[in-house]
């Protein structure tokens, strides 16, 4: 289909607008961050020469390394908890009648559309020392004095799971929804037990969903700085808190930029793993 | 038995997901000052909310920002989707890739990169910087919504229009736009809500000249409990829910 001369101006205008926006507000800023990470710190002008790798060296500073590892630990626990709750959930959801499924999926999307800050704050009402949970347990006589739930590592993980669970469930639901009943029956007919069917049919087929879910949970679980701000106190920081501090308070841009590149690399790695799992599945399916 | 068990499991997870929201809404009507114990029904927190001048100003700022961000991102997003769908051009994959990266990368990465850009180029932090940032993170969602609509579209229609002598612009206006209208509306509503609810990106790219609601809430909830937050949070939740239902209604209706 050869474009007529008539359509050229419109086409050109659209492409310039779209490319312009993305180059200026996506590509250029990201290159800037990469550049900032190899420059020197300058409290007055944010950045200065000479170029060096000090910021990356600072990432390995034991003080920060500890914060990063703790953040990674909380993110991994969050992801595992989401997977543990979400996997059977998505499975069960895909078995509900179609009519009801629409409503149930809608109920899962609602959190995506509502304010996560407000919902994190709502958790505070429940977890506080004189909050609802403690009051309920005291009234039931299950505990004698209120537990300290707020401002703990546990509170941060609970907050992250609460915010991110739908992002684990939705990709899982989509792979379970595609899982054909015939495959399970075939596996059964070929003599596989329930466990073998699960390990050799269901798990491999749902793996791309698992990895997509892990990607959608693990990365935000390191970045959502307002969750520890509200629920975690000063001891349970995320990588996101460090980046925010470096950019907005400490004014150490190179270090903040290097920490952010760390997150980007983690994302690239997870994307790659996801792609690999899908490709493997494609090859096996085609064979 | 397993059927019953799985139903109970689903129900209990939904219960946990919705419990905090219910608590928040109920407590927004609580008369008690401490915020933990129930002290009777009252609208006092809503009242104090609307008597708070700075809060009302922040609400208007947020609404205006969300309106403009949703509109601009719908416009650009729709054009992007049309370009991706119809034109063959160099770097199409790169374009797709950039949109994908925006959607997948942690918000905070986008936030600091935009902050660096704005300070380097000399864009003052305020309404303009917020608008540019919000449009950027809304864009991929609009593109996806519109692309989904276009993918189920009869390709012979635009060709017929062109054969009848319509220019590309006329064809877009009279054939394509009506077809993608439901997706445009749904994308606009999604963009509006994303903008209204954003905290992470706004924290970095806003300045003192333009305070928006989520940031005001953020500064309030960092220390202790503020009953006004229950009220404003409830308003935000209701607002978002209405937007979501509207968008679902538009999309399902258009499928028939």
Interface residues (C-beta under 8 A of the other chain):
Chain A: X3 X4 X6 X7 X10 X11 X14 X15 X17 X18 X19 X21 X22 X24 X25 X26 X27 X28 X29 X30 X32 X33 X36 X46 X85 X88 X89 X91 X92 X93 X95 X96 X104 X106 X107 X109 X110 X111 X113 X114 X115 X116 X117 X118 X119 X120 X121 X122 X123 X124 X125 X126 X128 X130 X131 X132 X135 X162 X165 X166 X215 X219 X220 X222 X223 X224 X225 X226 X229 X230 X240 X243 X244 X247 X248 X253 X256 X257 X260 X263 X264 X267 X271
Chain B: X6 X7 X9 X10 X13 X14 X16 X17 X18 X19 X20 X21 X23 X24 X27 X34 X35 X36 X37 X76 X79 X80 X82 X83 X87 X89 X91 X95 X98 X99 X101 X102 X104 X105 X106 X107 X108 X109 X110 X112 X113 X114 X115 X116 X117 X119 X120 X132 X133 X135 X136 X139 X162 X167 X168 X169 X172 X190 X193 X196 X197 X199 X200 X203 X204 X214 X217 X218 X221 X222 X225 X229 X230 X232 X233 X236 X237 X240 X241 X243 X244 X248
